[in-house]
Every structure is written in C-alpha cells, then in structure tokens.
C-alpha cells in the first residue's frame, strides 16, 4: 500500500513509498561547463529540483550517503533507507543553528552551511559519475578534519585508476579569500607530496572490495602520479563572480600547481538562487521539514 503525507513548509512536499513520488529526475543540481582561462576549466552549478535537493541533503545528514548515491544513479524514490528516531534527531541537530550568543550562532551557521555545501558538491559530482567512479562520502560532522573529498575513476575493467580528483569545497561570502588562503595552500600540500600517505589510505579504502586485495596498493599508488591527478575547487559565489572575468579573478593563482594541464585544475562555482545565508537557511529548513514528515510517517505506520 502506498502512503503519502503532505506539508506546506515552505512548498508542499509529498513523501510517498510509491514509485511515482520523489523520483530523482530532474537533477537536484544543474551543472554546466563554463569558461575560466587557459589554466583552469570551469564547472557552473545552480539549483535544479530544490525539493529533491533538500531530500538528498536530509538523507546525507542522516548518514546514508551510500543510499543517496543509489537514488541519484538509479532514479530511485528519494526517501531514506532508515528513518529511525535517532537518525532523524541527529540529522535535524546538524541542520539547525544553535548557540547561546550571536557569535556562537554565527560560527555554527557557517559550519552547518559548509556541511550542506559539501553535500551539494558531492551531489553535483555523483550526478555525472559513471559506475566506475568511486567517491568518499561527504562529511556529516563539522569537526571532521582532513581530506574534503576524493573522486577515483577506474578504467572500463574496473581495475586501474585513470584519474584521481582531490576536492576542496568552501562556503563563504568571500570566495576569493577562501580560494587564495585555504584551498590553494591545501592543494599545494598535496601537490608537494606532504599528504601522500593520507591520499593512499583514502584511495585504498575506496578500492577495498572492488579489486583483489593484492592489487589495491599498486592501484592506490597511482593517486601519487601527477599524470593521473586533478584538483577541483568548489566555491559559493554571488552574481559579481558569475562571468568569465569574475571566475578568472576568483581562481587566480591556480596555475601555481605546476606540471599539470589546465584540464587538471577545475574551478567549480555554485550560485545560490538568493542571498547566500538566506538561501542556506531555506534549504536547511526544507531538509528539516522533510525529516519531520518522515517522523509523522513512522508514527502513523506504528499505530496502523
């Protein structure tokens, strides 16, 4: 039997166990190639289906990125595999701004928005990924340190790494400063081999179970070869940056990562449909509303 609940916050959201509801089409994030300069290729992101995006963010916040990947790849209904109370409660806490002072609230808001943006970056990458592309799950805790994201592409046989893309995502009202002062230094460290062991470990983890154990280390070692390395910087922008000239200024200095081609330096920009912080509050609210509907669904199921 199909069950559905509807709410009006902020738009009507329908949650259904039937195949006709919540299907992951059209895409949650619209992506398009865009011009930067000869040193860098551009990827432009905007919101596609905002309801689907909110649902995917909620599912990721509930610790179910693997399930979200299946929803994206197979056009499955956009509902979580698990909806137990503790998962919903934890996810709502992650998506809610807290703090007993304005300063603490402001800091927590940026942490929350950073997690949401990392999920958006992951969704954008997964939407265009083939079956032979492996990705680290997005972080669901603001205290998680280390590698932001890693995307590994295997050959057609699924045995050899042909591309390893290191991802750094920053949600900010000052994307130029974030790129110059945080993203580029992180990329330089990887480029200089200062975090080689972390890259090998992360790649090995992604490959585990996909290829024979004895071949994992050799395959993972390819992530250290610059011929197979790429970098992708993901930044939130405002309309001032949304032009070829704006993106060129934004990603100035990318060419400092030497001995790779422009195609190996990717500059991704996300333009929210409204003012940055207002929109992130809105999308968090939509995700929370979806989680609340799941709770109502569980409650009614339990008494039927």
Secondary structure, DSSP 8 states (H G I E B T S, - for coil): ---EEEEESSSEEEEESSTTSSB--S-SEEEEEEEEETTEEEEEEEES-HHHHHHHHHHHHTT-HHHHHHHHHHT-BS--S---HHHHHHHHHHHS---SSHHHHHHHHHHHHHHHHHHHHHHHHHHT--TTEEE------TT--S--EEEEEE-TTS-SEEEEEEEEEE--S-HHHHIIIIIHHHHHHHHTTTTHHHHHHHHHHHHBTTB-HHHHHHHHGGGG-GGGEEEEEEEEE-GGG-SHHHHHHHTTTGGGS-SS-GGGEEEEEEE-SS-HHHHHHHHHHHHHHHHHHHHHHHHHHHH-
